[in-house]
């Protein structure tokens, strides 16, 4: 019975060690978040380091080609990207990319896309 306790203890300890969060922006890594929009579309937000700045990439996948979306990317409350994008073949998705400043302390990234015809809304947030 004590051997079983030891094995269980080792397994729990190993799981705890693996669950410790890695620094969000270790060199060569990106932070990725995904979610659903107010309708059937889905979004993916990817943020990574690029020469002392954050490279922000928002992908919206609606599975419909030719939809027009208003895409905005904010960093720390300042609009850095504000454009119309159209979903493209073959997947019916769009991608918006912008490099934004990395300020001292915590950075808050908010990316938002609204389908201009239907009003469907996607909002992605990340604090790094």
C-alpha positions as CSV (number, residue, x, y, z in Angstrom):
1,X,0.0,0.0,0.0
2,X,2.8,2.5,0.8
3,X,4.3,1.8,-2.6
4,X,1.0,2.8,-4.2
5,X,1.0,6.0,-2.1
6,X,4.5,6.9,-3.3
7,X,3.5,6.3,-7.0
8,X,0.4,8.4,-6.6
9,X,2.4,11.2,-4.8
10,X,5.0,11.2,-7.6
11,X,2.3,11.4,-10.3
12,X,0.5,14.3,-8.5
13,X,3.8,16.1,-8.1
14,X,4.7,15.6,-11.8
15,X,1.3,16.9,-12.8
16,X,1.7,20.0,-10.6
17,X,5.1,20.7,-12.1
18,X,3.8,20.4,-15.6
19,X,0.8,22.7,-14.7
20,X,3.1,25.7,-13.7
21,X,2.5,28.4,-16.3
22,X,5.4,29.2,-18.6
23,X,6.2,32.9,-19.0
24,X,3.7,34.2,-21.6
25,X,6.3,35.4,-24.1
26,X,9.3,33.1,-24.0
27,X,11.5,33.6,-27.0
28,X,10.2,32.0,-30.1
29,X,6.7,31.4,-28.8
30,X,3.3,33.0,-29.5
31,X,0.3,33.3,-27.2
32,X,-2.9,32.0,-29.0
33,X,-6.5,32.4,-27.9
34,X,-9.6,31.2,-29.7
35,X,-13.3,31.7,-29.3
36,X,-16.7,32.0,-30.8
37,X,-18.4,35.0,-32.3
38,X,-21.9,36.1,-31.6
39,X,-23.1,34.0,-34.6
40,X,-21.5,30.9,-36.2
41,X,-18.0,32.4,-36.9
42,X,-14.9,31.7,-34.8
43,X,-11.9,33.8,-34.1
44,X,-8.2,33.1,-33.3
45,X,-5.9,35.8,-31.8
46,X,-2.2,35.2,-31.9
47,X,0.4,37.6,-30.3
48,X,4.1,37.2,-30.5
49,X,7.3,39.2,-30.1
50,X,8.8,41.0,-33.2
51,X,11.8,43.2,-32.7
52,X,10.7,44.7,-29.4
53,X,7.1,45.1,-30.5
54,X,4.0,42.8,-30.4
55,X,2.9,41.3,-33.6
56,X,-0.9,40.8,-33.4
57,X,-2.8,38.6,-35.8
58,X,-6.6,38.1,-35.7
59,X,-8.2,35.5,-37.9
60,X,-12.0,35.3,-38.3
61,X,-13.4,32.2,-39.9
62,X,-17.0,32.4,-41.0
63,X,-16.9,29.6,-43.7
64,X,-18.5,32.1,-46.1
65,X,-16.5,33.7,-48.9
66,X,-17.1,37.4,-49.7
67,X,-18.3,38.7,-46.4
68,X,-17.2,42.1,-45.4
69,X,-16.0,42.7,-41.8
70,X,-14.9,45.9,-40.0
71,X,-11.7,44.8,-38.1
72,X,-10.2,46.9,-35.3
73,X,-7.1,46.1,-33.2
74,X,-6.4,48.1,-30.0
75,X,-3.4,48.1,-27.8
76,X,-3.7,49.7,-24.4
77,X,-6.9,51.6,-25.5
78,X,-5.4,53.0,-28.7
79,X,-6.8,51.9,-32.1
80,X,-3.8,50.6,-34.1
81,X,-5.8,49.0,-37.0
82,X,-9.2,49.9,-38.4
83,X,-10.0,48.4,-41.8
84,X,-12.6,46.6,-43.8
85,X,-11.6,43.0,-44.7
86,X,-13.3,40.5,-46.9
87,X,-13.4,36.7,-46.2
88,X,-11.4,34.9,-48.9
89,X,-11.5,31.5,-50.6
90,X,-11.0,28.7,-50.0
91,X,-11.9,28.7,-46.3
92,X,-14.1,31.8,-46.0
93,X,-11.7,33.5,-43.5
94,X,-9.9,36.7,-43.1
95,X,-6.6,37.7,-41.4
96,X,-5.6,41.0,-40.0
97,X,-2.0,41.7,-38.8
98,X,-0.5,44.7,-37.0
99,X,2.7,45.3,-35.1
100,X,1.9,47.4,-32.0
101,X,4.2,49.0,-29.3
102,X,5.2,47.0,-26.2
103,X,4.9,49.4,-23.3
104,X,6.4,49.0,-19.9
105,X,4.3,46.7,-17.7
106,X,1.2,45.0,-18.8
107,X,-0.2,45.3,-22.3
108,X,-3.9,44.8,-23.2
109,X,-4.7,43.8,-26.7
110,X,-8.3,43.8,-27.9
111,X,-9.2,42.7,-31.4
112,X,-12.7,43.1,-32.7
113,X,-14.5,42.2,-36.0
114,X,-18.1,43.0,-37.0
115,X,-19.8,41.6,-40.0
116,X,-21.1,44.8,-41.8
117,X,-24.2,43.0,-43.2
118,X,-25.3,40.8,-40.3
119,X,-23.8,42.6,-37.3
120,X,-22.2,39.4,-36.1
121,X,-19.5,40.4,-33.6
122,X,-16.2,38.8,-32.6
123,X,-14.2,40.1,-29.7
124,X,-10.8,38.7,-28.7
125,X,-8.9,40.0,-25.6
126,X,-5.4,39.2,-24.3
127,X,-3.4,40.7,-21.5
128,X,0.3,40.1,-21.6
